[in-house]
């Protein structure tokens, strides 16, 4: 059977979370790295809004939401129980907050010069209040992961966005009081799973076996 076709963009946090789940599940996919300024006609044909990620299944079903792709992948194979969260309601809240309020403030924090109504510090504090502080509290009580001793889907869904947040002002982040979240983030950044899905690919059709790869740190 022909593997599913994944339209992706390497640095997009939504695409990263989808690739993490596909890799964790060991699902083989054909990948197309999309040039967002020159979107391929095939992508526009299956998803008119042409955002990434998009997963086209062999039977023709099209998944255009990153969380749907994650759930589909893990439904195929979930070797360490990413779908088995000890606190499902908490995790659902954190994921929803990531995709709504936190994403809103994160974009303003990253591009504060485009939003001069408030200072960068203001946008940073809003982002902290809606997600970083609740995540810190959850990790402080749960353990190194939201699943206590292991990651669950919420860890992978939230991580790419916290990665962007921490990269805006690295010195501030390193000196902040969010120590549990710092350790959590560093664990993700050092993982073979993350480096595997961040492997650079040409902007063209290709075939990639989703899985765990170990890459030199400089390649991502």
C-alpha positions in Angstrom: 0.0 0.0 0.0 1.2 3.5 -0.9 2.2 5.4 2.3 0.3 8.5 3.3 1.5 11.8 1.8 2.6 14.5 4.2 2.8 18.2 3.2 5.1 19.8 5.8 7.3 22.8 6.5 10.3 22.0 8.7 10.1 24.9 11.2 6.3 25.2 11.5 5.3 24.2 15.1 2.1 22.6 13.8 4.1 20.5 11.4 6.7 19.6 14.0 4.0 18.2 16.4 2.5 16.2 13.5 5.9 14.8 12.5 6.7 13.9 16.1 3.6 11.8 16.4 4.2 10.1 13.0 7.7 9.3 14.0 6.7 8.1 17.5 4.1 5.8 15.8 6.6 4.6 13.3 4.3 5.5 10.4 6.0 5.6 7.0 5.1 8.7 5.0 6.0 10.3 1.7 6.9 13.9 2.5 6.7 17.1 0.5 8.6 20.0 2.1 6.6 23.0 1.1 7.9 26.4 0.0 5.3 28.6 1.7 5.8 31.3 -0.9 5.3 28.9 -3.8 2.8 26.3 -2.6 2.5 23.3 -4.9 -0.7 22.9 -6.9 -1.2 19.4 -5.5 -1.4 20.9 -2.0 -3.9 23.5 -3.1 -6.0 20.8 -4.8 -6.4 18.8 -1.6 -6.5 21.7 0.9 -7.5 25.1 -0.6 -6.3 27.0 2.5 -2.9 25.3 2.0 -1.7 25.5 5.5 0.7 22.8 6.8 0.7 20.1 7.9 -1.7 18.2 5.6 -1.8 14.4 5.5 -3.4 12.6 2.6 -4.2 9.0 3.4 -4.1 6.2 0.9 -7.9 6.0 0.7 -8.1 9.7 -0.1 -9.1 11.1 3.3 -7.3 14.4 4.0 -6.3 15.5 7.5 -5.6 19.3 7.6 -5.3 19.7 11.4 -2.1 18.9 13.2 -3.9 17.4 16.2 -6.0 15.2 14.0 -2.8 13.9 12.3 -1.3 13.2 15.8 -4.3 11.3 16.9 -4.5 9.3 13.6 -0.8 8.4 13.8 -1.0 7.3 17.4 -4.2 5.3 16.7 -2.1 3.2 14.3 0.6 2.5 16.9 1.2 4.0 20.3 4.2 2.2 21.7 4.6 4.2 24.9 1.0 5.3 25.6 1.0 8.9 24.3 -2.8 8.7 24.2 -3.0 7.4 27.7 -2.7 10.6 29.8 -3.1 10.4 33.6 -4.8 13.8 33.5 -6.7 14.1 30.2 -8.7 17.2 31.1 -5.7 19.1 32.2 -3.8 18.1 29.0 -6.8 19.1 26.8 -6.9 22.5 28.5 -3.1 23.0 28.0 -3.3 22.0 24.3 -6.3 24.2 23.6 -4.6 27.2 25.4 -1.5 26.6 23.3 -3.5 26.8 20.1 -5.5 29.8 21.1 -4.5 32.4 23.7 -0.8 31.4 23.8 -0.4 31.4 20.0 -2.0 34.8 19.9 0.5 36.3 22.5 3.4 34.3 21.2 3.1 35.9 17.7 3.0 39.3 19.2 6.0 38.5 21.5 8.0 37.2 18.5 7.1 40.2 16.3 6.6 43.0 18.8 7.8 45.6 16.3 4.7 44.8 14.2 2.5 45.3 17.2 3.6 48.6 18.8 0.5 49.1 20.9 2.3 47.3 23.7 5.8 46.4 24.7 7.5 43.1 24.1 7.6 42.6 27.9 3.8 43.0 28.0 3.3 40.3 25.3 5.8 38.0 27.0 3.9 38.4 30.3 0.6 37.6 28.7 2.1 34.4 27.2 3.5 33.5 30.6 0.2 34.0 32.3 -1.9 31.9 29.9 0.5 28.9 29.4 4.0 29.0 30.7 3.0 29.4 34.3 0.2 26.7 34.2 2.6 24.4 32.4 5.3 25.0 35.0 2.8 24.2 37.8 1.7 21.0 36.0 5.3 19.8 35.4 6.3 20.7 38.9 3.6 18.4 40.3 3.5 15.7 37.6 7.2 15.0 37.2 9.6 15.6 34.3 6.7 15.1 31.8 3.0 15.7 31.8 2.7 12.0 31.8 4.8 11.9 35.0 7.7 9.5 34.0 7.0 9.6 30.3 5.8 12.0 27.6 2.2 12.0 26.5 0.6 13.6 23.4 0.2 16.9 25.2 3.9 17.2 25.8 4.6 16.8 22.0 1.7 19.1 21.0 2.9 21.9 23.3 6.6 21.6 23.0 7.2 23.2 19.5 5.4 26.4 20.6 7.3 26.7 23.9 10.5 26.1 21.9 9.6 29.3 19.9 8.8 31.2 23.0 12.1 30.4 24.7 14.0 31.4 21.5 12.7 34.9 21.5 14.9 36.1 24.4 17.2 33.2 25.3 18.9 35.1 28.1 15.6 36.0 29.8 14.4 32.4 29.4 17.5 31.0 30.9 17.3 33.2 34.0 13.5 32.8 34.5 12.0 31.0 37.4 10.4 28.3 35.1 12.9 25.6 36.0 10.7 22.6 35.5 9.7 23.9 32.0 13.3 24.6 31.2 14.3 21.0 32.0 11.3 19.7 30.1 12.2 21.8 27.0 15.8 20.8 27.1 14.8 17.1 27.3 12.8 17.6 24.1 15.6 19.5 22.4 18.1 16.8 23.2 15.9 13.9 22.1 16.6 11.7 19.1 12.9 11.9 18.3 13.1 15.7 17.8 16.4 15.7 15.9 15.0 13.0 13.6 11.9 14.9 12.6 14.0 18.1 12.0 16.1 16.5 9.4 16.5 18.8 6.5 14.9 17.8 3.2 14.9 19.4 -0.3 11.8 21.4 -1.3 10.4 18.6 -3.4 8.7 15.2 -3.2 10.6 12.6 -1.3 10.2 9.4 0.7 10.9 9.4 4.4 10.5 6.6 6.9 9.2 8.3 9.9 11.0 7.1 13.0 13.7 8.0 15.4 16.9 9.4 13.9 20.0 10.6 15.7 21.5 13.6 14.0 24.4 15.9 14.8 23.2 19.0 16.8 24.3 21.4 14.1 22.0 19.9 11.4 18.7 21.1 12.8 
